[in-house]
C-alpha cells in the first residue's frame, strides 16, 4: 500500500485572484514582508498495490480528474506504508 501526497498549483502564467486577496489581507494585518501568495490544493491518496505501477495510477488520476492540466501543474510524493 502507498500513501501519495498530491500538490496542485496554478501555473505561473495564470493569474491567481484568490492569492492576491490573501496577500492583500496579510498586508492589512502588517505582514508587509510577504510579497506573493499562490493558492493551491493538497490531497492525500491511499493506493493499493496492483498490476499497474503506482506512478502510472497517480499520474492518470491527476491528469483525468485531480488537476486541470491546462492551467494547473501538479507534483506528487509516494511513500510505501505498512498495512495496519
Residue frames as a rotation matrix with the C-alpha (Angstrom) as fourth column:
UNK 1
0.584 0.812 0.000 0.00
0.812 -0.584 0.000 0.00
0.000 0.000 -1.000 0.00
UNK 2
-0.535 -0.760 0.369 1.17
0.775 -0.615 -0.142 3.51
0.335 0.210 0.918 -0.76
UNK 3
0.382 0.532 -0.755 0.45
0.655 -0.733 -0.185 6.93
-0.652 -0.424 -0.629 0.68
UNK 4
-0.311 -0.423 0.851 0.58
0.917 -0.370 0.151 9.60
0.251 0.827 0.502 -2.02
UNK 5
0.019 0.240 -0.971 0.71
0.470 -0.859 -0.203 13.34
-0.882 -0.453 -0.129 -1.39
UNK 6
-0.093 0.060 0.994 -0.52
0.982 -0.158 0.102 15.35
0.163 0.986 -0.045 -4.38
UNK 7
-0.249 -0.054 -0.967 0.12
0.363 -0.931 -0.041 19.10
-0.898 -0.361 0.252 -4.72
UNK 8
0.041 0.347 0.937 -1.79
0.993 -0.115 -0.001 21.06
0.107 0.931 -0.349 -7.38
UNK 9
-0.185 -0.149 -0.971 -0.95
0.382 -0.922 0.069 24.70
-0.906 -0.358 0.228 -8.11
UNK 10
0.888 0.450 -0.097 -1.87
0.133 -0.454 -0.881 27.22
-0.440 0.769 -0.463 -10.76
UNK 11
0.261 -0.799 0.542 0.73
0.951 0.116 -0.287 27.65
0.167 0.590 0.790 -13.48
UNK 12
-0.426 -0.545 -0.723 2.92
0.677 -0.721 0.145 30.73
-0.600 -0.428 0.676 -13.05
UNK 13
-0.968 0.005 0.252 1.37
0.196 -0.612 0.766 32.30
0.158 0.791 0.591 -16.15
UNK 14
-0.120 0.993 -0.022 -2.17
0.609 0.091 0.788 32.05
0.784 0.082 -0.616 -14.70
UNK 15
-0.442 0.051 0.896 -3.50
-0.493 -0.848 -0.195 34.90
0.749 -0.528 0.400 -12.57
UNK 16
-0.473 0.228 -0.851 -4.40
0.681 0.707 -0.190 33.90
0.558 -0.670 -0.490 -9.01
UNK 17
-0.119 0.477 0.871 -7.10
-0.224 -0.867 0.444 36.30
0.967 -0.142 0.210 -7.73
UNK 18
0.858 0.400 -0.322 -7.55
0.178 0.357 0.917 34.28
0.482 -0.844 0.235 -4.53
UNK 19
0.134 -0.906 -0.401 -3.83
0.980 0.180 -0.080 34.54
0.144 -0.382 0.913 -3.84
UNK 20
-0.549 -0.282 0.787 -3.95
0.317 -0.941 -0.116 38.31
0.773 0.185 0.606 -4.44
UNK 21
0.413 0.793 0.447 -6.86
-0.235 -0.381 0.894 38.65
0.880 -0.475 0.029 -1.99
UNK 22
0.795 -0.189 -0.577 -4.97
0.582 0.509 0.635 36.70
0.173 -0.840 0.515 0.68
UNK 23
-0.285 -0.953 0.105 -1.82
0.898 -0.304 -0.319 38.77
0.336 0.004 0.942 0.09
UNK 24
-0.306 0.238 0.922 -3.79
-0.024 -0.970 0.243 41.99
0.952 0.052 0.302 0.45
UNK 25
0.783 0.622 0.009 -5.35
-0.072 0.077 0.994 40.74
0.618 -0.779 0.106 3.68
UNK 26
0.444 -0.716 -0.539 -1.93
0.890 0.420 0.174 39.78
0.102 -0.558 0.824 5.03
UNK 27
-0.514 -0.627 0.585 -0.61
0.583 -0.756 -0.298 43.25
0.629 0.189 0.754 4.18
UNK 28
0.125 0.644 0.755 -3.54
-0.273 -0.709 0.650 44.83
0.954 -0.287 0.087 6.02
UNK 29
0.964 0.145 -0.223 -2.52
0.147 0.405 0.902 42.74
0.221 -0.903 0.369 9.06
UNK 30
0.664 -0.745 0.067 1.01
-0.725 -0.619 0.301 44.20
-0.183 -0.248 -0.951 8.84
UNK 31
0.360 -0.580 0.731 2.68
0.322 0.812 0.486 41.23
-0.876 0.060 0.479 7.16
UNK 32
0.772 -0.018 -0.635 4.30
-0.481 -0.670 -0.565 43.52
-0.415 0.742 -0.526 4.60
UNK 33
-0.290 -0.950 0.114 7.28
-0.674 0.287 0.681 41.15
-0.680 0.121 -0.723 4.18
UNK 34
-0.171 0.309 0.935 5.07
0.429 0.878 -0.212 38.70
-0.887 0.365 -0.283 2.27
UNK 35
-0.657 -0.245 -0.713 5.48
-0.420 -0.666 0.616 39.55
-0.626 0.705 0.334 -1.40
UNK 36
-0.417 0.513 -0.750 3.37
-0.790 0.204 0.578 36.94
0.450 0.834 0.320 -3.17
UNK 37
-0.402 0.390 0.828 0.76
-0.467 0.690 -0.552 34.31
-0.787 -0.609 -0.095 -2.35
UNK 38
-0.525 0.301 -0.796 -0.29
-0.697 0.386 0.605 31.47
0.489 0.872 0.008 -4.64
UNK 39
-0.001 0.638 0.770 -3.20
-0.848 0.408 -0.339 29.26
-0.530 -0.653 0.540 -3.62
UNK 40
-0.557 -0.200 -0.806 -3.23
-0.661 0.695 0.284 25.55
0.504 0.690 -0.519 -4.42
UNK 41
0.648 0.756 0.090 -4.69
-0.701 0.545 0.460 22.20
0.299 -0.361 0.883 -3.40
UNK 42
-0.617 -0.771 0.161 -3.23
-0.771 0.550 -0.319 19.38
0.157 -0.321 -0.934 -1.33
UNK 43
0.576 0.801 -0.163 -4.60
-0.760 0.599 0.254 15.83
0.301 -0.022 0.953 -1.40
UNK 44
-0.529 -0.662 0.531 -3.60
-0.770 0.638 0.027 12.58
-0.356 -0.394 -0.847 0.27
UNK 45
0.413 0.599 -0.686 -4.37
-0.812 0.584 0.022 9.33
0.414 0.548 0.727 -1.52
UNK 46
-0.157 -0.405 0.901 -4.05
-0.601 0.763 0.239 5.79
-0.784 -0.503 -0.363 -0.25
UNK 47
0.303 0.161 -0.939 -3.30
-0.932 0.255 -0.256 3.49
0.199 0.953 0.228 -3.17
UNK 48
0.605 -0.053 0.794 -3.30
-0.289 0.915 0.282 -0.29
-0.742 -0.400 0.539 -3.02
UNK 49
-0.568 -0.817 -0.098 -0.64
-0.491 0.241 0.837 -2.24
-0.661 0.524 -0.538 -4.88
UNK 50
0.650 0.741 0.172 -1.87
-0.251 0.422 -0.871 -3.58
-0.718 0.523 0.460 -8.21
UNK 51
0.364 -0.500 0.786 -0.52
0.798 0.603 0.014 -4.83
-0.481 0.622 0.618 -11.51
UNK 52
0.600 -0.156 0.785 -0.07
0.468 -0.728 -0.502 -1.20
0.649 0.668 -0.364 -12.64
UNK 53
-0.494 -0.826 -0.272 2.80
0.764 -0.264 -0.589 0.86
0.414 -0.499 0.761 -11.20
UNK 54
0.130 0.562 -0.817 1.64
0.881 -0.444 -0.165 3.36
-0.455 -0.698 -0.553 -8.59
UNK 55
-0.642 -0.437 -0.630 3.25
0.126 -0.871 0.475 6.19
-0.756 0.226 0.614 -10.59
UNK 56
-0.922 0.342 0.182 1.03
0.204 0.029 0.979 5.38
0.330 0.939 -0.096 -13.57
UNK 57
-0.104 0.931 -0.349 -2.12
0.954 0.193 0.231 5.25
0.283 -0.309 -0.908 -11.42
UNK 58
0.020 0.068 -0.998 -1.36
0.664 -0.747 -0.038 8.60
-0.747 -0.662 -0.060 -9.75
UNK 59
-0.869 -0.389 -0.307 -0.38
0.033 -0.663 0.748 10.34
-0.495 0.639 0.589 -13.00
UNK 60
-0.717 0.662 0.216 -3.59
0.447 0.200 0.872 9.19
0.534 0.722 -0.440 -14.71
UNK 61
0.100 0.774 -0.625 -5.70
0.995 -0.085 0.054 10.28
-0.011 -0.628 -0.778 -11.73
UNK 62
-0.288 -0.296 -0.911 -4.06
0.396 -0.903 0.168 13.71
-0.872 -0.312 0.377 -11.73
UNK 63
-0.961 -0.208 -0.183 -4.43
-0.072 -0.449 0.891 14.23
-0.267 0.869 0.417 -15.45
UNK 64
-0.634 0.772 0.050 -8.01
0.468 0.332 0.819 12.95
0.616 0.543 -0.571 -15.67
UNK 65
0.385 0.903 -0.193 -9.52
0.661 -0.123 0.740 14.46
0.644 -0.412 -0.644 -12.52
UNK 66
0.371 -0.190 -0.909 -7.35
0.893 -0.196 0.406 15.95
-0.256 -0.962 0.097 -9.80
UNK 67
-0.361 -0.543 -0.758 -5.68
0.233 -0.839 0.491 18.72
-0.903 0.001 0.429 -11.84
UNK 68
0.870 0.488 0.071 -6.79
0.237 -0.288 -0.928 20.85
-0.432 0.824 -0.367 -14.75
UNK 69
0.098 -0.972 0.216 -3.58
0.755 0.213 0.621 20.48
-0.649 0.102 0.754 -16.74
UNK 70
0.345 0.058 0.937 -4.44
0.775 -0.581 -0.249 23.45
0.530 0.812 -0.245 -18.96
UNK 71
0.481 -0.076 0.873 -3.99
-0.244 -0.969 0.050 25.90
0.842 -0.237 -0.485 -16.08
UNK 72
0.766 -0.154 0.624 -2.53
-0.623 0.060 0.780 23.82
-0.158 -0.986 -0.050 -13.24
UNK 73
-0.164 -0.837 -0.523 0.69
-0.591 0.507 -0.627 21.98
0.790 0.206 -0.578 -12.52
UNK 74
0.872 0.385 0.303 0.90
-0.468 0.470 0.748 19.02
0.146 -0.794 0.590 -10.18
UNK 75
-0.319 -0.901 -0.293 3.54
-0.600 0.431 -0.674 17.05
0.734 -0.039 -0.678 -8.37
UNK 76
0.792 0.608 0.060 3.34
-0.449 0.512 0.732 14.13
0.414 -0.606 0.679 -6.01
UNK 77
-0.420 -0.846 0.328 5.31
-0.871 0.276 -0.406 12.22
0.253 -0.456 -0.853 -3.42
UNK 78
0.540 0.554 -0.634 4.90
-0.395 0.832 0.390 8.49
0.743 0.040 0.668 -2.95
UNK 79
-0.462 -0.663 0.590 5.74
-0.877 0.244 -0.413 6.63
0.130 -0.708 -0.694 0.24
UNK 80
-0.214 0.343 -0.915 5.26
-0.060 0.930 0.362 2.96
0.975 0.132 -0.179 0.79
UNK 81
-0.275 0.168 0.947 3.41
-0.940 -0.253 -0.228 2.24
0.201 -0.953 0.227 4.00
UNK 82
-0.982 -0.089 -0.167 2.71
-0.038 0.958 -0.286 -0.83
0.185 -0.274 -0.944 6.05
UNK 83
-0.139 0.987 -0.080 -0.90
-0.196 0.052 0.979 -2.07
0.971 0.152 0.186 6.09
UNK 84
-0.812 -0.104 0.575 -2.46
-0.570 -0.075 -0.818 -1.97
0.128 -0.992 0.002 9.53
